[in-house]
Amino acid sequence: MFSDLNRYAIKPTKSINILFNSREESSVIAKAVIETADVFKGLVEKEKTTISNRAKALFTLSAICTATTELLRDSKKSTDKKIELAVDFWNQIGVHIPEWNMVKEGSKRSSDVRKESICSLSITLVAIGTAGRALIAANPDNWKEHLLALDQIDWRKTNPTWNNLVFVNGKVAANRSTQHAMSSYIEKKLLQG
């Protein structure tokens, strides 16, 4: 049995690792966020790192974990306070991204949002988390007011802004340089807002 398990072992997905990890703070926080933040309830694929076309899910657990880790990086708060901040942050973000609300309310299918928009992509969530960290550091008392700037962002894939920022040769380029560019773009919007 030991030999078979090791010889034919299948590496679990990042989302499954997070789901069953109770030791790492980032996993504990991510699981608490998806269970507590209203914006994510019922919309998270907890086991896979991709979402099938027919799934109701809009986000993956691994994307939320990575984005929330970026949001809370450098934070010295207790785990409970980090969870509280992350839940508040993501719920506030949800107010300013209409596509998320349409799926939540049932007025739009998640598959249509994923097909037409970049607002639920992993690269977008991580960029929002990274920009959120900078926003909260610069404006600890009134960061929520700056989120109004998100209302001005056109998340549709047809928006030319995303060419060479998120899309390279017509495909999403999920690498460090595009992640950094996307984070800088959103951070600039939020800090100006």
Contacts in CASP RR format, 6 or more apart in sequence:
PFRMAT RR
TARGET T0000
AUTHOR 0000-0000-0000
METHOD contacts of the structure
MODEL  1
MFSDLNRYAIKPTKSINILFNSREESSVIAKAVIETADVFKGLVEKEKTT
ISNRAKALFTLSAICTATTELLRDSKKSTDKKIELAVDFWNQIGVHIPEW
NMVKEGSKRSSDVRKESICSLSITLVAIGTAGRALIAANPDNWKEHLLAL
DQIDWRKTNPTWNNLVFVNGKVAANRSTQHAMSSYIEKKLLQG
13 47 0 8 1.000
13 48 0 8 1.000
13 49 0 8 1.000
13 62 0 8 1.000
14 49 0 8 1.000
14 62 0 8 1.000
14 65 0 8 1.000
15 45 0 8 1.000
15 46 0 8 1.000
15 47 0 8 1.000
15 48 0 8 1.000
15 49 0 8 1.000
15 60 0 8 1.000
15 61 0 8 1.000
15 62 0 8 1.000
16 47 0 8 1.000
17 27 0 8 1.000
18 26 0 8 1.000
18 27 0 8 1.000
18 30 0 8 1.000
18 31 0 8 1.000
18 61 0 8 1.000
18 62 0 8 1.000
18 65 0 8 1.000
19 27 0 8 1.000
19 31 0 8 1.000
19 46 0 8 1.000
19 47 0 8 1.000
19 61 0 8 1.000
21 27 0 8 1.000
21 28 0 8 1.000
22 28 0 8 1.000
25 79 0 8 1.000
25 82 0 8 1.000
26 65 0 8 1.000
26 68 0 8 1.000
26 69 0 8 1.000
27 65 0 8 1.000
28 79 0 8 1.000
29 65 0 8 1.000
29 68 0 8 1.000
29 69 0 8 1.000
29 72 0 8 1.000
29 79 0 8 1.000
29 82 0 8 1.000
29 83 0 8 1.000
29 86 0 8 1.000
30 61 0 8 1.000
30 64 0 8 1.000
30 65 0 8 1.000
30 68 0 8 1.000
30 69 0 8 1.000
31 61 0 8 1.000
32 83 0 8 1.000
32 86 0 8 1.000
32 87 0 8 1.000
33 40 0 8 1.000
33 64 0 8 1.000
33 68 0 8 1.000
33 83 0 8 1.000
33 86 0 8 1.000
33 87 0 8 1.000
33 90 0 8 1.000
34 40 0 8 1.000
34 41 0 8 1.000
34 44 0 8 1.000
34 46 0 8 1.000
34 61 0 8 1.000
34 64 0 8 1.000
35 41 0 8 1.000
36 83 0 8 1.000
36 87 0 8 1.000
37 86 0 8 1.000
37 87 0 8 1.000
37 90 0 8 1.000
37 91 0 8 1.000
38 91 0 8 1.000
39 90 0 8 1.000
39 91 0 8 1.000
39 93 0 8 1.000
39 94 0 8 1.000
39 100 0 8 1.000
39 104 0 8 1.000
40 59 0 8 1.000
40 64 0 8 1.000
40 90 0 8 1.000
42 56 0 8 1.000
42 57 0 8 1.000
43 56 0 8 1.000
43 57 0 8 1.000
43 58 0 8 1.000
43 59 0 8 1.000
43 100 0 8 1.000
43 103 0 8 1.000
43 104 0 8 1.000
43 110 0 8 1.000
44 57 0 8 1.000
44 58 0 8 1.000
44 59 0 8 1.000
44 60 0 8 1.000
44 61 0 8 1.000
44 64 0 8 1.000
45 51 0 8 1.000
45 55 0 8 1.000
45 57 0 8 1.000
45 59 0 8 1.000
45 60 0 8 1.000
45 61 0 8 1.000
46 61 0 8 1.000
47 61 0 8 1.000
48 60 0 8 1.000
49 60 0 8 1.000
49 62 0 8 1.000
50 60 0 8 1.000
51 57 0 8 1.000
51 58 0 8 1.000
51 60 0 8 1.000
51 110 0 8 1.000
51 114 0 8 1.000
53 111 0 8 1.000
54 111 0 8 1.000
55 110 0 8 1.000
55 111 0 8 1.000
56 110 0 8 1.000
57 110 0 8 1.000
58 100 0 8 1.000
58 103 0 8 1.000
58 110 0 8 1.000
58 113 0 8 1.000
58 114 0 8 1.000
58 120 0 8 1.000
59 120 0 8 1.000
59 125 0 8 1.000
60 122 0 8 1.000
62 122 0 8 1.000
63 121 0 8 1.000
63 122 0 8 1.000
63 125 0 8 1.000
63 126 0 8 1.000
64 90 0 8 1.000
64 125 0 8 1.000
66 122 0 8 1.000
66 125 0 8 1.000
66 126 0 8 1.000
67 122 0 8 1.000
67 125 0 8 1.000
67 126 0 8 1.000
67 128 0 8 1.000
67 129 0 8 1.000
68 86 0 8 1.000
68 90 0 8 1.000
68 129 0 8 1.000
70 126 0 8 1.000
70 129 0 8 1.000
70 130 0 8 1.000
70 133 0 8 1.000
71 85 0 8 1.000
71 86 0 8 1.000
71 89 0 8 1.000
71 129 0 8 1.000
71 130 0 8 1.000
71 132 0 8 1.000
71 133 0 8 1.000
71 136 0 8 1.000
72 82 0 8 1.000
72 85 0 8 1.000
72 86 0 8 1.000
72 133 0 8 1.000
73 133 0 8 1.000
74 133 0 8 1.000
74 137 0 8 1.000
75 82 0 8 1.000
75 85 0 8 1.000
77 85 0 8 1.000
85 136 0 8 1.000
89 129 0 8 1.000
89 132 0 8 1.000
89 136 0 8 1.000
92 144 0 8 1.000
92 147 0 8 1.000
93 128 0 8 1.000
93 147 0 8 1.000
93 150 0 8 1.000
94 100 0 8 1.000
94 101 0 8 1.000
95 101 0 8 1.000
95 147 0 8 1.000
96 147 0 8 1.000
96 148 0 8 1.000
96 150 0 8 1.000
96 151 0 8 1.000
97 119 0 8 1.000
97 150 0 8 1.000
97 155 0 8 1.000
99 108 0 8 1.000
99 113 0 8 1.000
99 117 0 8 1.000
99 119 0 8 1.000
99 120 0 8 1.000
99 155 0 8 1.000
100 113 0 8 1.000
100 119 0 8 1.000
100 120 0 8 1.000
102 108 0 8 1.000
102 113 0 8 1.000
103 109 0 8 1.000
103 110 0 8 1.000
103 113 0 8 1.000
110 120 0 8 1.000
113 119 0 8 1.000
113 120 0 8 1.000
114 120 0 8 1.000
116 156 0 8 1.000
116 157 0 8 1.000
117 155 0 8 1.000
117 156 0 8 1.000
117 157 0 8 1.000
118 124 0 8 1.000
118 155 0 8 1.000
118 156 0 8 1.000
118 157 0 8 1.000
118 162 0 8 1.000
118 166 0 8 1.000
118 172 0 8 1.000
119 155 0 8 1.000
121 166 0 8 1.000
121 172 0 8 1.000
122 174 0 8 1.000
123 166 0 8 1.000
123 172 0 8 1.000
123 174 0 8 1.000
123 178 0 8 1.000
123 179 0 8 1.000
123 182 0 8 1.000
124 155 0 8 1.000
124 166 0 8 1.000
124 182 0 8 1.000
126 179 0 8 1.000
126 182 0 8 1.000
126 183 0 8 1.000
127 179 0 8 1.000
127 182 0 8 1.000
127 183 0 8 1.000
127 185 0 8 1.000
127 186 0 8 1.000
128 186 0 8 1.000
129 183 0 8 1.000
130 183 0 8 1.000
130 186 0 8 1.000
130 187 0 8 1.000
131 183 0 8 1.000
131 186 0 8 1.000
131 187 0 8 1.000
131 189 0 8 1.000
131 190 0 8 1.000
132 143 0 8 1.000
132 187 0 8 1.000
132 190 0 8 1.000
134 187 0 8 1.000
134 190 0 8 1.000
134 191 0 8 1.000
135 143 0 8 1.000
135 146 0 8 1.000
135 187 0 8 1.000
135 190 0 8 1.000
135 191 0 8 1.000
136 143 0 8 1.000
138 191 0 8 1.000
139 145 0 8 1.000
139 146 0 8 1.000
146 190 0 8 1.000
146 191 0 8 1.000
146 193 0 8 1.000
147 190 0 8 1.000
148 193 0 8 1.000
149 189 0 8 1.000
149 190 0 8 1.000
149 192 0 8 1.000
149 193 0 8 1.000
150 189 0 8 1.000
150 190 0 8 1.000
152 189 0 8 1.000
153 186 0 8 1.000
153 189 0 8 1.000
154 161 0 8 1.000
157 167 0 8 1.000
161 185 0 8 1.000
163 170 0 8 1.000
165 178 0 8 1.000
165 181 0 8 1.000
165 182 0 8 1.000
165 185 0 8 1.000
166 172 0 8 1.000
166 173 0 8 1.000
166 178 0 8 1.000
166 181 0 8 1.000
166 182 0 8 1.000
167 173 0 8 1.000
168 178 0 8 1.000
END
